[in-house]
């Protein structure tokens, strides 16, 4: 059957073929024709997609292009003409808008973008993101998102198997911070299920335990859930930033003696700054002894599970009750791809979060309503986050993802050895993971360690070099002070587009930009 014949058949089915429709107007609005022209929209999309391909994808990954075209906020706002008006703009003007947005945005896929815990570009994942946006579905029921409900469960099940669980539960969340909040909420619900109905009146003073190097979302979660920042106990760490289990046990006992009720321990696999991995087996022993929920924030370091060489860093993660893991980081699934994974398979996730909205989760549907997974989430509408990871995994395979992880470790080891050969770099700590933290020491400060004013002068080096590189557009890397340490760089190298030449360029460029300081 031709397309024209099919269209006529559909029109006949609806009883509208062969007769002129009478114009219908309601409140001055004519309803007969569509409000927009699909042909114009499709032409715009085709032209806009060419701009996206050229400016964001091709130039965005071209090492000869700038990482960013820096403009001061006032100037950039004026150039972009961001104000919204009553009337729309024409096709050409809108395409120029798209071009300008791409031109003045930071190119996070650039081989010399080292600023965050995500970088690089996976083209298959990007195709998954495009398709996700085009389909514009919400992942709460099988009737609305049948493909993605099935796909999400396969992806989550595969991630759980890498942890070492044969069964369990989970859901994709809008970021690792929300995954950590889920863990805290579930831990409290398991200990005090009446909190869902009665609120904070139903619980005693609670206590959370995490390391001093934990992600700040643990504190935020305690604040949001009413646990309170004062009840988040910071466990001591060693010189590498690794939690000390003996101090954890002591702090739990101390909190109990002061009338608090411990309910959650949140360990970290891959801390944000130093890249430290807490000793999970020993922490699990403490949690079992005190009957506490054991959560592992592996948002950053979880992808090491794919590597036969490096998965030992997460030894004991199978003993956790829950795990946060962000494949959009080291695996490059694209923002955002954040999985919250649970060992429990009793339905605790849904019991804790469900609201049983009857307009979505009717129990008398014509299919198995267990596939309506949306009530596991604290959200109603939920973006499809599984497709980009699934399509990338299909293209690359597990072995290909393992190669990415191993290569990131190799990048880091190469840089460490090169830094040690030069007299201008000083490691903050020997890296346990792929976080490479270091000071650049300019010629004027070498040999001055320990002298008066040295730390103050050193603290100004990283910010100055950062400003110079950003304004030049040559590369981008982050810096920060940390605990008692003055500003230092944190380099994270994970993009598979990177070559050894890019690593050598990085070291040379730091020296070039800071030589006169």
C-alpha positions as CSV (number, residue, x, y, z in Angstrom):
1,X,0.0,0.0,0.0
2,X,1.4,3.4,-0.9
3,X,1.7,6.2,1.6
4,X,-1.1,8.2,-0.2
5,X,-3.4,5.1,-0.2
6,X,-2.7,4.6,3.5
7,X,-3.4,8.2,4.3
8,X,-6.8,8.0,2.5
9,X,-7.6,4.8,4.3
10,X,-6.9,6.4,7.6
11,X,-9.0,9.4,6.7
12,X,-11.9,7.2,5.7
13,X,-11.6,5.3,8.9
14,X,-12.1,8.6,10.7
15,X,-15.1,9.6,8.5
16,X,-13.5,12.8,7.2
17,X,-12.7,11.9,3.6
18,X,-14.5,13.4,0.7
19,X,-16.2,16.3,2.5
20,X,-15.2,19.9,3.2
21,X,-14.7,20.5,6.9
22,X,-16.7,23.4,8.3
23,X,-14.5,26.1,9.9
24,X,-14.8,25.9,13.7
25,X,-13.9,28.9,15.9
26,X,-13.9,28.9,19.7
27,X,-13.2,32.1,21.7
28,X,-11.9,33.7,18.5
29,X,-9.5,30.8,17.8
30,X,-9.9,28.8,14.6
31,X,-9.4,25.1,15.2
32,X,-9.4,23.5,11.7
33,X,-5.8,23.6,10.7
34,X,-2.6,22.9,12.7
35,X,-1.0,25.8,14.5
36,X,2.5,25.1,13.1
37,X,3.8,23.8,9.8
38,X,5.7,20.6,10.1
39,X,7.6,21.2,6.9
40,X,9.1,24.4,8.1
41,X,10.0,22.7,11.4
42,X,11.7,19.8,9.6
43,X,13.6,22.2,7.4
44,X,14.8,24.1,10.5
45,X,15.9,20.9,12.2
46,X,17.9,19.8,9.2
47,X,19.7,23.1,9.0
48,X,20.2,23.3,12.8
49,X,21.5,19.8,12.8
50,X,24.2,20.8,10.4
51,X,25.3,23.5,12.7
52,X,25.3,21.1,15.6
53,X,27.5,18.7,13.7
54,X,29.9,21.4,12.5
55,X,30.2,23.6,15.6
56,X,29.5,21.3,18.5
57,X,30.6,17.8,17.3
58,X,33.4,18.4,14.7
59,X,34.9,21.6,16.0
60,X,34.1,20.6,19.5
61,X,36.5,17.6,19.2
62,X,39.1,19.3,17.0
63,X,42.4,19.8,18.9
64,X,43.2,22.8,16.7
65,X,40.1,24.7,17.9
66,X,39.8,26.5,21.2
67,X,38.4,24.8,24.2
68,X,36.4,28.0,24.9
69,X,36.1,31.5,23.4
70,X,36.0,33.4,26.7
71,X,33.9,36.5,27.0
72,X,33.1,38.4,30.2
73,X,29.4,37.9,31.4
74,X,28.2,41.4,30.4
75,X,29.8,41.3,27.0
76,X,28.5,37.8,26.3
77,X,25.0,38.7,27.4
78,X,25.0,41.6,25.0
79,X,26.4,39.5,22.1
80,X,23.9,36.8,22.5
81,X,20.8,39.0,22.8
82,X,19.2,36.7,25.3
83,X,16.0,38.7,25.9
84,X,12.7,37.1,25.0
85,X,10.1,39.1,23.0
86,X,6.5,39.0,22.0
87,X,7.2,38.1,18.3
88,X,9.2,35.3,16.9
89,X,12.3,35.5,14.7
90,X,12.9,34.1,11.2
91,X,14.7,31.0,10.1
92,X,18.1,32.5,9.4
93,X,18.2,34.5,12.7
94,X,17.3,31.4,14.7
95,X,20.1,29.4,13.0
96,X,22.5,32.2,13.9
97,X,21.4,31.8,17.5
98,X,22.2,28.1,17.4
99,X,25.6,28.9,15.9
100,X,26.4,31.5,18.6
101,X,25.3,29.2,21.4
102,X,27.7,26.5,20.2
103,X,30.5,29.0,19.5
104,X,30.6,30.6,22.9
105,X,29.9,27.4,24.9
106,X,32.8,25.4,26.5
107,X,33.7,22.5,24.3
108,X,33.6,19.7,26.9
109,X,34.4,17.1,24.2
110,X,37.6,18.8,23.3
111,X,40.8,16.6,23.9
112,X,42.2,19.3,26.1
113,X,39.2,19.8,28.4
114,X,40.2,18.3,31.8
115,X,38.1,20.5,34.0
116,X,35.4,18.1,35.3
117,X,34.8,14.4,36.0
118,X,33.3,14.1,32.6
119,X,34.9,14.8,29.2
120,X,35.1,13.5,25.7
121,X,32.5,12.4,23.2
122,X,31.0,9.0,22.5
123,X,29.2,9.4,19.2
124,X,26.8,6.4,19.8
125,X,25.8,7.8,23.1
126,X,25.2,11.2,21.5
127,X,22.9,9.5,18.9
128,X,21.0,7.9,21.9
129,X,20.6,11.4,23.4
130,X,19.3,12.8,20.1
131,X,16.8,9.9,19.8
132,X,15.8,10.3,23.5
133,X,15.0,14.0,22.9
134,X,13.2,13.3,19.6
135,X,10.9,10.7,21.2
136,X,10.3,13.0,24.2
137,X,8.9,10.3,26.5
138,X,8.6,10.1,30.2
139,X,9.7,6.9,31.9
140,X,7.0,6.1,34.4
141,X,4.7,3.6,32.8
142,X,5.0,0.8,30.2
143,X,2.1,2.2,28.2
144,X,4.0,5.4,27.5
145,X,7.6,4.1,27.4
146,X,7.5,0.4,26.6
147,X,10.9,0.2,25.0
148,X,12.6,2.2,27.7
149,X,11.0,0.4,30.7
150,X,12.4,-2.9,29.3
151,X,15.7,-1.3,28.4
152,X,16.3,0.3,31.8
153,X,15.8,-3.0,33.6
154,X,18.4,-4.7,31.4
155,X,20.9,-1.9,31.9
156,X,20.4,-1.8,35.6
157,X,20.6,-5.6,35.9
158,X,23.9,-5.6,34.0
159,X,25.3,-2.9,36.3
160,X,24.1,-4.9,39.4
161,X,25.9,-8.0,38.0
162,X,29.2,-6.1,37.8
163,X,28.8,-5.2,41.5
164,X,28.3,-8.9,42.2
165,X,24.5,-9.1,42.8
166,X,22.3,-11.7,41.2
167,X,19.1,-9.8,41.9
168,X,18.1,-6.4,43.3
169,X,16.4,-3.2,42.3
170,X,17.3,0.2,41.1
171,X,16.4,3.3,39.0
172,X,18.1,6.0,37.0
173,X,18.3,9.3,38.9
174,X,18.9,12.9,37.8
175,X,22.5,12.8,39.1
176,X,24.6,11.1,41.7
177,X,23.5,13.5,44.4
178,X,19.9,12.3,44.1
179,X,21.2,8.7,44.2
180,X,22.8,9.5,47.5
181,X,19.6,11.1,48.8
182,X,17.7,8.0,47.8
183,X,20.1,5.8,49.8
184,X,19.6,8.0,52.9
185,X,15.8,8.0,52.5
186,X,15.7,4.2,52.1
187,X,18.0,3.6,55.0
188,X,15.7,5.7,57.2
189,X,12.6,4.1,55.9
190,X,13.9,0.6,56.5
191,X,14.8,1.5,60.1
192,X,11.6,3.6,60.7
193,X,8.9,2.8,58.1
194,X,6.4,5.0,60.0
195,X,8.4,8.1,59.0
196,X,6.6,8.0,55.6
197,X,3.2,8.7,57.3
198,X,4.1,10.5,60.5
199,X,7.2,12.4,59.4
200,X,10.0,13.4,61.7
201,X,7.8,13.0,64.8
202,X,8.2,9.3,64.3
203,X,12.0,9.1,64.5
204,X,14.6,9.7,67.2
205,X,17.7,11.8,66.7
206,X,19.5,10.0,63.8
207,X,23.1,9.7,62.9
208,X,24.8,9.4,59.5
209,X,28.5,8.5,59.1
210,X,30.7,9.3,56.1
211,X,34.3,10.3,55.5
212,X,35.7,13.8,55.6
213,X,36.4,13.4,51.9
214,X,32.8,12.5,51.0
215,X,30.8,14.3,48.3
216,X,28.9,17.3,49.6
217,X,25.6,15.8,48.6
218,X,25.7,13.6,51.7
219,X,25.3,16.7,53.8
220,X,22.8,18.2,51.5
221,X,20.7,15.0,51.7
222,X,20.7,15.1,55.5
223,X,19.6,18.7,55.3
224,X,16.8,18.0,52.8
225,X,15.5,15.0,54.7
226,X,15.5,16.7,58.1
227,X,18.3,14.6,59.5
228,X,20.4,17.7,60.0
229,X,24.0,18.6,59.2
230,X,25.0,18.3,62.8
231,X,24.1,14.7,62.7
232,X,26.4,13.9,59.8
233,X,29.5,12.5,61.5
234,X,32.8,13.0,59.5
235,X,35.0,10.0,59.9
236,X,38.8,10.5,59.9
237,X,40.8,9.7,56.8
238,X,44.4,8.8,56.2
239,X,46.9,10.9,54.1
240,X,45.4,9.5,50.9
241,X,41.9,10.5,51.8
242,X,40.8,7.0,52.7
243,X,38.3,6.4,55.5
244,X,39.7,4.8,58.7
245,X,37.3,2.0,59.7
246,X,38.5,2.0,63.3
247,X,37.5,5.7,63.7
248,X,34.1,4.8,62.1
249,X,33.5,2.2,64.8
250,X,34.5,4.6,67.5
251,X,32.2,7.3,66.2
252,X,29.3,5.0,66.0
253,X,29.7,3.9,69.6
254,X,30.1,7.5,70.7
255,X,26.9,8.6,68.9
256,X,25.0,5.8,70.6
257,X,26.3,6.8,74.0
258,X,25.0,10.3,73.3
259,X,21.5,9.1,72.5
260,X,21.7,9.2,68.7
261,X,20.5,6.3,66.6
262,X,22.9,5.4,63.8
263,X,21.2,4.2,60.6
264,X,23.5,4.8,57.6
265,X,27.2,4.6,56.6
266,X,28.1,6.2,53.3
267,X,31.4,5.1,52.0
268,X,33.1,6.5,48.8
269,X,34.7,4.8,45.9
270,X,36.5,7.5,44.1
271,X,36.4,10.8,46.1
272,X,35.9,13.9,44.1
273,X,39.2,15.6,44.6
274,X,41.8,13.0,45.6
275,X,40.2,10.0,44.0
276,X,40.4,7.9,47.1
277,X,38.7,4.5,47.6
278,X,37.4,3.6,51.1
279,X,38.1,0.0,52.4
280,X,34.7,-1.4,51.7
281,X,35.2,-4.9,53.2
282,X,36.3,-3.4,56.6
283,X,33.5,-0.8,56.5
284,X,31.0,-3.6,55.7
285,X,32.2,-5.5,58.8
286,X,31.4,-2.4,60.9
287,X,28.0,-2.0,59.3
288,X,27.1,-5.6,59.9
289,X,28.2,-5.4,63.5
290,X,26.0,-2.4,64.2
291,X,23.2,-3.4,61.8
292,X,23.5,-0.2,59.6
293,X,22.6,0.4,56.0
294,X,25.8,0.4,54.0
295,X,25.8,2.7,51.0
296,X,28.7,3.2,48.5
297,X,28.9,6.4,46.6
298,X,30.7,5.0,43.5
299,X,29.4,7.8,41.3
300,X,32.9,8.5,40.1
301,X,34.9,5.3,40.8
302,X,32.2,2.7,40.0
303,X,33.4,2.3,36.4
304,X,36.6,0.7,37.6
305,X,34.4,-2.4,38.1
306,X,34.7,-3.0,34.4
307,X,38.4,-3.4,34.5
308,X,40.0,-6.7,35.5
309,X,43.2,-4.8,36.4
310,X,41.6,-2.2,38.7
311,X,38.3,-3.6,40.1
312,X,40.1,-4.6,43.2
313,X,39.7,-1.0,44.3
314,X,36.1,-1.7,45.0
315,X,36.6,-5.1,46.7
316,X,33.7,-5.6,49.1
317,X,31.2,-3.5,47.2
318,X,28.9,-6.6,46.8
319,X,28.3,-6.3,50.6
320,X,26.7,-2.9,50.2
321,X,23.0,-2.3,50.5
322,X,23.0,0.3,47.8
323,X,25.4,1.9,45.3
324,X,25.4,5.1,43.3
325,X,27.2,4.9,39.9
326,X,27.4,7.6,37.2
327,X,28.3,6.1,33.8
328,X,28.2,9.6,32.3
329,X,31.6,10.1,33.9
330,X,34.4,7.7,33.1
331,X,32.4,5.7,30.6
332,X,31.3,8.8,28.8
333,X,27.6,7.9,28.4
334,X,26.8,11.7,28.3
335,X,25.0,13.8,30.9
336,X,23.2,12.5,32.6
337,X,23.4,8.8,33.3
338,X,23.2,8.1,37.0
339,X,22.2,4.8,38.4
340,X,20.9,4.1,41.9
341,X,21.3,0.3,42.5
342,X,20.1,-1.8,45.4
343,X,20.7,-5.3,46.6
344,X,17.1,-5.5,48.0
345,X,14.5,-7.2,45.8
346,X,11.6,-7.1,48.2
347,X,10.1,-3.9,46.7
348,X,11.5,-1.6,49.4
349,X,12.3,1.1,46.8
350,X,8.7,1.4,45.6
351,X,7.3,1.0,49.2
352,X,9.4,4.0,50.3
353,X,8.6,6.3,47.4
354,X,5.2,5.3,46.0
355,X,2.2,7.6,46.0
356,X,-0.1,5.3,44.0
357,X,-1.4,8.1,41.7
358,X,-4.5,6.6,40.1
359,X,-4.2,8.6,36.9
360,X,-0.9,6.9,36.2
361,X,-0.7,3.6,38.1
362,X,-4.2,2.0,37.6
363,X,-4.2,-1.6,38.8
364,X,-6.7,-2.8,36.3
365,X,-4.7,-2.2,33.1
366,X,-4.7,-4.7,30.3
367,X,-1.0,-5.6,30.8
368,X,1.3,-6.6,33.7
369,X,1.4,-3.4,35.9
370,X,4.7,-4.5,37.5
371,X,6.2,-2.9,34.4
372,X,5.0,0.5,35.6
373,X,8.1,1.4,37.4
374,X,7.6,5.1,37.9
375,X,6.4,4.9,41.5
376,X,9.9,3.9,42.6
377,X,11.0,7.4,41.9
378,X,10.3,10.6,43.9
379,X,9.7,12.2,40.5
380,X,6.6,12.1,38.4
381,X,7.9,12.9,34.9
382,X,11.3,11.2,34.5
383,X,13.7,11.6,31.6
384,X,14.8,8.5,29.7
385,X,18.5,8.1,30.7
386,X,19.1,4.5,29.7
387,X,19.1,4.7,25.9
388,X,22.4,6.6,25.6
389,X,24.2,4.1,27.8
390,X,22.6,1.1,26.2
391,X,23.4,2.2,22.6
392,X,27.0,3.0,23.6
393,X,27.4,-0.3,25.3
394,X,25.9,-2.1,22.2
395,X,28.4,-0.4,20.0
396,X,31.5,-0.7,22.2
397,X,30.8,-3.9,24.1
398,X,31.9,-4.6,27.7
399,X,35.5,-5.1,26.5
400,X,35.5,-1.7,24.8
401,X,34.4,0.0,28.0
402,X,37.1,-1.9,29.9
403,X,39.7,-0.5,27.5
404,X,38.5,3.0,28.2
405,X,38.9,2.5,31.9
406,X,42.4,0.9,31.6
407,X,43.5,3.7,29.2
408,X,42.5,6.4,31.7
409,X,44.7,4.7,34.4
410,X,47.5,4.5,31.8
411,X,47.1,8.2,30.9
412,X,47.5,9.0,34.6
413,X,50.5,6.8,35.2
414,X,52.2,8.4,32.2
415,X,51.6,11.9,33.5
416,X,52.9,11.0,36.9
417,X,56.1,9.7,35.5
418,X,56.6,12.7,33.3
419,X,55.9,15.1,36.1
420,X,58.6,13.4,38.2
421,X,61.1,13.9,35.4
422,X,60.5,17.7,35.4
423,X,61.5,19.9,38.3
424,X,58.4,22.1,38.1
425,X,55.6,19.8,39.4
426,X,54.9,18.5,42.8
427,X,52.3,15.8,43.5
428,X,49.8,16.4,46.3
429,X,49.4,12.7,46.8
430,X,50.4,9.6,44.7
431,X,47.2,8.9,42.8
432,X,45.1,5.8,43.8
433,X,42.7,6.4,40.8
434,X,42.8,8.8,37.8
435,X,42.6,12.0,39.8
436,X,46.1,13.6,39.4
437,X,46.5,16.4,42.0
438,X,49.6,18.6,41.8
439,X,51.2,22.0,42.3
440,X,53.1,23.7,39.5
441,X,56.0,25.4,41.2
442,X,57.4,28.3,39.1
443,X,61.1,29.1,39.0
444,X,60.8,31.9,41.5
445,X,59.5,29.6,44.2
446,X,61.7,26.5,43.6
447,X,63.9,25.8,46.6
448,X,61.9,28.2,48.8
449,X,59.7,25.5,50.4
450,X,59.2,26.3,54.0
451,X,60.2,29.9,53.8
452,X,58.0,32.7,55.0
453,X,55.2,33.6,52.5
454,X,55.8,30.5,50.4
455,X,52.3,29.0,50.8
456,X,50.6,32.3,50.1
457,X,52.6,32.8,46.9
458,X,52.0,29.2,45.8
459,X,48.3,29.5,46.4
460,X,48.2,32.2,43.7
461,X,49.9,30.2,41.0
462,X,47.0,27.9,40.0
463,X,44.3,30.6,39.8
464,X,46.6,32.8,37.6
465,X,47.5,29.9,35.2
466,X,43.8,28.9,35.0
467,X,42.8,32.5,34.0
468,X,45.5,32.6,31.4
469,X,44.6,29.2,29.8
470,X,40.9,30.0,29.7
471,X,41.3,33.4,28.1
472,X,43.7,31.9,25.6
473,X,41.4,29.0,25.0
474,X,44.2,26.4,25.0
475,X,42.8,24.0,27.6
476,X,40.9,23.8,30.8
477,X,41.7,22.2,34.1
478,X,40.3,22.6,37.6
479,X,42.0,23.8,40.8
480,X,41.0,24.0,44.5
481,X,42.3,24.4,48.0
482,X,41.7,21.3,50.1
483,X,41.8,20.9,53.9
484,X,45.2,22.5,54.9
485,X,46.6,22.5,51.3
486,X,46.7,25.7,49.2
487,X,45.3,25.8,45.7
488,X,46.5,22.9,43.5
489,X,45.4,21.5,40.1
490,X,43.2,18.4,39.8
491,X,43.8,16.8,36.4
492,X,41.4,14.1,35.2
493,X,42.1,12.4,31.9
494,X,39.4,10.1,30.6
495,X,38.5,11.0,27.0
496,X,39.5,8.3,24.5
497,X,40.1,11.0,21.9
498,X,43.2,12.1,23.9
499,X,46.7,11.2,22.6
500,X,50.1,11.2,24.2
501,X,50.7,14.5,22.4
502,X,47.8,16.1,24.3
503,X,49.3,15.0,27.6
504,X,52.7,16.4,26.7
505,X,51.0,19.6,25.5
506,X,49.3,19.9,28.9
507,X,52.6,19.8,30.8
508,X,54.3,22.1,28.4
509,X,51.4,24.6,28.5
510,X,51.3,24.7,32.3
511,X,55.0,25.5,32.4
512,X,54.7,28.1,29.6
513,X,51.7,29.9,31.2
514,X,53.4,29.9,34.7
515,X,57.0,30.4,34.0
516,X,57.0,34.1,34.8
517,X,55.1,33.9,38.1
